[in-house]
Amino acid sequence: MSSLRVGVIGCGSIAIKRHLPEYLANPRATLAAVCDSVPGRAEQAARDFGAPLAFADYRDVLARADVDAVSVCLPNHLHAQVALAAFAAGKHVLCEKPMAASVAQARAMVDAAEAAGRVLMVGHNQRFMRVHQVAKQLVHSGQLGAVLRFATTFAHGGPEGWSIDGADSWFFRRQEAVFGALGDLGVHKADLLRWLLEDEVASVAAVTTTIEKHGDVEDNAVCLVRMTSGALGTIAASWTQHGGEDNSTHLYCEHGVVHIGSDPGYPLVVRREDGSVERRSLEAMSTNDHQAASGVIDEFVDAVLSGREPAVNGRAGAAALAVIAAAAESSRTGRTVVPEPL
Ligand SMILES: NC(=O)c1ccc[n+]([C@@H]2O[C@H](COP(=O)([O-])OP(=O)(O)OC[C@H]3O[C@@H](n4cnc5c(N)ncnc54)[C@H](O)[C@@H]3O)[C@@H](O)[C@H]2O)c1
């Protein structure tokens, strides 16, 4: 296979801002079909991005022999159902995050991909940001010693400023979203931490709450996370940050501190114990308002065409999901929770 023929299922914001333009820009991918259940949306996306086929029902995309792979850009409760049907139809799957509604569903997706011999990748784009890649190299160079503590935040004004359906979005309905800010934002940071620290989350104690938004999901979550290395830190996810986006991570190490995404001029700042400060002017981090290419789509296309594991495989997606599921359970029960094993 020299070119990957792709169907994009769900033509809302993430499809329009990242999947569709990035497939279009990838010389080794062809947009074969698009799908959305709201009349006119798929047709509009087909016109805007040059897809020859537009459908309202995802099963029509999966039935096409000229579609090799699909992007699942749907509300969270549909991810597992559509991904499982896609594997049954022999397609490769790039699934948006959070990967599924439960760890059991995520496990079933991993098993189905393996049984079908198809690629499953999850859209955790934080790993592809240059600043996170440079920070990871620094942490694992040993210069700063072990990471002892961390604080990571993902916060903005809420999905009403993002979703194609604005304030009426599925993001605010638990039946469709399953999680609120935890599933929208916290899960990204769960994946980032596991990858950045090359460590697993050992336990989570969390409080989630709804302070401002309508709907029945949390608009804020603060999670106290212990890693298996012993490092202790927090993941904060919020939809009530009015005035810019916060996508920062701070790593407090034995011999210095790494600040990511907190100085607008310098995405990476390193303060060493000898008093020196290094400010790295790497490319700015992508935000909801200023989208940069995610790298996710190129990675998926390359993984499928070269027959290798993608950078964010199904197990990684499931592990990040297990962390936010543990946080949700902790908030419900008032107990510290160990993430479900895969
Ligand atoms: N990786 C990231 O950084 C990132 C960012 C935002 C959203 N996401 C994820 O992407 C997914 C989609 O989010 P979004 O922001 O695009 O939402 P959105 O509300 O903008 O769009 C969702 C689209 O799905 C369509 N849809 C709903 N049910 C359907 C069905 N049964 N068949 C076909 N189409 C259907 C809707 O009509 C809508 O157009 C979510 O899982 C979300 O968490 C990922």
The ligand as an SDF file (V2000), in Angstrom:
LIG
                    3D

 44 48  0  0  0  0  0  0  0  0999 V2000
   -6.9230   15.4860   20.5270 N   0  0  0  0  0  0  0  0  0  0  0  0
   -7.4350   16.6390   20.9130 C   0  0  0  0  0  0  0  0  0  0  0  0
   -6.7040   17.5660   21.2750 O   0  0  0  0  0  0  0  0  0  0  0  0
   -8.9180   16.8150   20.9040 C   0  0  0  0  0  0  0  0  0  0  0  0
   -9.4540   18.1110   20.9510 C   0  0  0  0  0  0  0  0  0  0  0  0
  -10.8530   18.2460   20.9340 C   0  0  0  0  0  0  0  0  0  0  0  0
  -11.6580   17.1290   20.8690 C   0  0  0  0  0  0  0  0  0  0  0  0
  -11.1030   15.8860   20.8500 N   0  0  0  0  0  0  0  0  0  0  0  0
  -11.9550   14.6900   20.8370 C   0  0  0  0  0  0  0  0  0  0  0  0
  -12.5040   14.5240   19.5270 O   0  0  0  0  0  0  0  0  0  0  0  0
  -13.8040   13.9490   19.6080 C   0  0  0  0  0  0  0  0  0  0  0  0
  -14.7860   14.8530   18.8550 C   0  0  0  0  0  0  0  0  0  0  0  0
  -14.7690   16.1180   19.4600 O   0  0  0  0  0  0  0  0  0  0  0  0
  -15.0720   17.4740   18.6730 P   0  0  0  0  0  0  0  0  0  0  0  0
  -14.4070   18.5350   19.4450 O   0  0  0  0  0  0  0  0  0  0  0  0
  -14.7970   17.3400   17.2420 O   0  0  0  0  0  0  0  0  0  0  0  0
  -16.6540   17.5520   18.9060 O   0  0  0  0  0  0  0  0  0  0  0  0
  -17.7440   18.3980   18.0600 P   0  0  0  0  0  0  0  0  0  0  0  0
  -18.9160   18.5570   18.9350 O   0  0  0  0  0  0  0  0  0  0  0  0
  -17.1230   19.6380   17.5120 O   0  0  0  0  0  0  0  0  0  0  0  0
  -18.0650   17.4290   16.8260 O   0  0  0  0  0  0  0  0  0  0  0  0
  -18.6270   16.1450   16.9730 C   0  0  0  0  0  0  0  0  0  0  0  0
  -19.2570   15.7770   15.6440 C   0  0  0  0  0  0  0  0  0  0  0  0
  -19.7010   14.4150   15.6900 O   0  0  0  0  0  0  0  0  0  0  0  0
  -20.9340   14.3390   14.9770 C   0  0  0  0  0  0  0  0  0  0  0  0
  -21.6820   13.1410   15.3740 N   0  0  0  0  0  0  0  0  0  0  0  0
  -22.2960   12.8940   16.5700 C   0  0  0  0  0  0  0  0  0  0  0  0
  -22.8440   11.6540   16.5570 N   0  0  0  0  0  0  0  0  0  0  0  0
  -22.5810   11.1210   15.3350 C   0  0  0  0  0  0  0  0  0  0  0  0
  -22.8640    9.8640   14.7250 C   0  0  0  0  0  0  0  0  0  0  0  0
  -23.5400    8.9030   15.3560 N   0  0  0  0  0  0  0  0  0  0  0  0
  -22.4210    9.6560   13.4540 N   0  0  0  0  0  0  0  0  0  0  0  0
  -21.7450   10.6060   12.7800 C   0  0  0  0  0  0  0  0  0  0  0  0
  -21.4360   11.8210   13.3160 N   0  0  0  0  0  0  0  0  0  0  0  0
  -21.8380   12.0640   14.5740 C   0  0  0  0  0  0  0  0  0  0  0  0
  -21.6330   15.6330   15.3520 C   0  0  0  0  0  0  0  0  0  0  0  0
  -22.6900   15.9360   14.4600 O   0  0  0  0  0  0  0  0  0  0  0  0
  -20.4860   16.6400   15.2950 C   0  0  0  0  0  0  0  0  0  0  0  0
  -20.3640   17.2130   14.0220 O   0  0  0  0  0  0  0  0  0  0  0  0
  -14.0970   13.8100   21.0960 C   0  0  0  0  0  0  0  0  0  0  0  0
  -13.8160   12.5090   21.5230 O   0  0  0  0  0  0  0  0  0  0  0  0
  -13.1410   14.7720   21.7630 C   0  0  0  0  0  0  0  0  0  0  0  0
  -12.7850   14.4140   23.0750 O   0  0  0  0  0  0  0  0  0  0  0  0
   -9.7610   15.7140   20.8310 C   0  0  0  0  0  0  0  0  0  0  0  0
  1  2  1  0
  2  3  2  0
  2  4  1  0
  4  5  1  0
  4 44  2  0
  5  6  2  0
  6  7  1  0
  7  8  2  0
  8  9  1  0
  8 44  1  0
  9 10  1  0
  9 42  1  0
 10 11  1  0
 11 12  1  0
 11 40  1  0
 12 13  1  0
 13 14  1  0
 14 15  2  0
 14 16  1  0
 14 17  1  0
 17 18  1  0
 18 19  2  0
 18 20  1  0
 18 21  1  0
 21 22  1  0
 22 23  1  0
 23 24  1  0
 23 38  1  0
 24 25  1  0
 25 26  1  0
 25 36  1  0
 26 27  1  0
 26 35  1  0
 27 28  2  0
 28 29  1  0
 29 30  1  0
 29 35  2  0
 30 31  1  0
 30 32  2  0
 32 33  1  0
 33 34  2  0
 34 35  1  0
 36 37  1  0
 36 38  1  0
 38 39  1  0
 40 41  1  0
 40 42  1  0
 42 43  1  0
M  CHG  2   8   1  16  -1
M  END
$$$$
